[in-house]
Amino acid sequence: MNKAGQGGKIGLNCALSTPFMSDGRIDLVRLVRQGRWVLDNGCDGFTLFGTTGEGASLSIHERYQALGAVAAAGMEMRAQVLAGVSAATIDDTVAQARAGYEMGCRGLLLAPPFYFANASDDGLFRFFSTVFERLGGDLRDVVLYHIPGMTRNGISIELTLRLAEAFPGAVIGIKDSNGDWAATQERLKALKGMQVLVGDERQLARAVQHGGAGSICGLANLAPDLLRPLVHEGKEEPRVNAMVEAILGYSFMSAVKAMIGEREGDPAWSVMRPPLDPLTAAQTRKLADTLASIRANGAEKAA
């Protein structure tokens, strides 16, 4: 039913932040510049419209705009770019998935439906099966997205295996963003042959040591150079853990944007799409100083 996939490990993939202009439109120039920056500084690829990228707030039209801008900039879409999919309805999920495929993306990062919480595996299987069937021959290279803290529905090992069996070759892996190491270990053991990617950078090196395929993560917007050895060597980096802890003292999405703005000398990066709020100037300065100290002097400077 599905076409052949790209193959190969996803590796270090940045959950790319989405810049907005003051009128709320996506800033396509800044988006492309950030995509190039993460690739030039250690990432193997990036994901548009993930959680860090405020993807659940982006329309179909905006998705085509963003994907078109990235493609027009000469990015290797089929090798480097995943499209995040997050919707509450089957029709919207299919439409978002088709946008990713039509624009030549490597694959999809597919979240479960949100709003109706704690759905059963049977219910989620019916949802995903309907989406997959509607995609027909376009279906390929799906990374399921387990982030129950945001979607209020999780993706179990059993559901993952059931979908993989029902749609051979379509599901290539899962991104585990639950932050529960014991559960991640179980996935690593049970999903042999699939790519298990972690969203919590603090677990990344350990996951790679146990067979993990890498990460789709927000910190890669800021520190891909520090993250790359974790993904490709399973090498621990205390500064990564300390940076994550410091950022989690704030809204993660807002903090990442503020720190991109600090790096670029561009405060316009701080614009968030409602209902999310940006960091204040004082928060931005404090976090920037903390992260700079961690990078220069080590993890003990996190406080």
FENWOPE-V952402 format. One record per pair of residues at least 4 apart in sequence whose ideal C-beta (glycine too) atoms are under 6 Angstrom apart, sorted by the first residue. I is the first residue (numbers start at 1). GAP is how many residues later the second one is. Records with the same first field share a line. If there is no record, write none. Layout:
I: GAP + GAP
This chain:
2: 137 + 138 + 167 + 168
3: 137
5: 135 + 136
6: 100
9: 204 + 205
10: 185 + 203 + 204
11: 33 + 203 + 220
12: 31 + 32 + 202 + 215 + 216 + 219
13: 32 + 34 + 203
14: 24 + 29 + 32 + 206 + 207
15: 32 + 35 + 37 + 201 + 202 + 203
16: 30 + 32 + 37
17: 35 + 36 + 204 + 239 + 240
18: 35 + 36
19: 8 + 11 + 12 + 250
20: 4 + 251 + 253
21: 4 + 6
26: 36 + 40
28: 41
32: 37 + 41
35: 11 + 35
36: 4
38: 5 + 8 + 182 + 186
39: 4
41: 183 + 184
42: 182 + 183 + 186
43: 177 + 181
45: 35
47: 35 + 37 + 62 + 169
48: 18 + 35
49: 4 + 6 + 9 + 35
50: 5 + 34
52: 166 + 201 + 204
54: 219
55: 29 + 31
56: 30
57: 216
58: 4 + 5
60: 35
63: 36
64: 4 + 35
67: 36
70: 5
71: 6
75: 5 + 6
76: 4
77: 4 + 27 + 28
78: 26 + 28
81: 24 + 25
82: 24 + 25 + 27
83: 17 + 22 + 25
84: 25
85: 8 + 11 + 12 + 23 + 25
86: 25
87: 5 + 6 + 9
88: 25 + 26 + 27
90: 40 + 41
93: 38
94: 37 + 40
97: 11 + 38
98: 4
100: 5 + 8
101: 37
107: 34
108: 34
109: 34 + 36
110: 32 + 34 + 35
111: 34 + 40
112: 12 + 39 + 41 + 43
113: 14
114: 37 + 38
117: 35
119: 4 + 5 + 34
121: 4 + 35 + 37 + 38
124: 35
125: 4 + 37
128: 35
132: 7 + 35
135: 4
139: 31
141: 31
142: 28 + 29
143: 30 + 32
144: 11 + 30
145: 30
146: 8 + 9 + 28 + 30 + 32
147: 4 + 30
148: 6
155: 4
157: 30 + 33
160: 14
163: 4 + 8
164: 7
172: 23
173: 21 + 22
175: 22 + 24 + 41
176: 8 + 11 + 22
177: 22
179: 21
181: 22
186: 4
187: 4 + 9
188: 8 + 22 + 23
191: 5
195: 18
196: 16 + 17
197: 16 + 17 + 18 + 19
198: 5 + 6 + 9 + 17
199: 18
201: 16 + 18 + 39 + 43
202: 39 + 42
203: 4
204: 11 + 26
205: 25 + 29 + 31
207: 5
208: 4 + 26
209: 25
214: 17
218: 38
219: 4
220: 4 + 7
221: 35 + 39
222: 37
223: 4
226: 11 + 13 + 14
228: 4
229: 4 + 6
230: 7
238: 61
239: 55 + 60
242: 52 + 57 + 60
243: 48 + 51
245: 57
246: 44 + 56
247: 5 + 8
250: 5
254: 18 + 24 + 25
257: 12 + 13
258: 12 + 21 + 26
260: 9
261: 5 + 6 + 8 + 9
262: 26
270: 8
272: 4 + 6
279: 4 + 5
293: 4 + 8
294: 7 + 8
297: 4
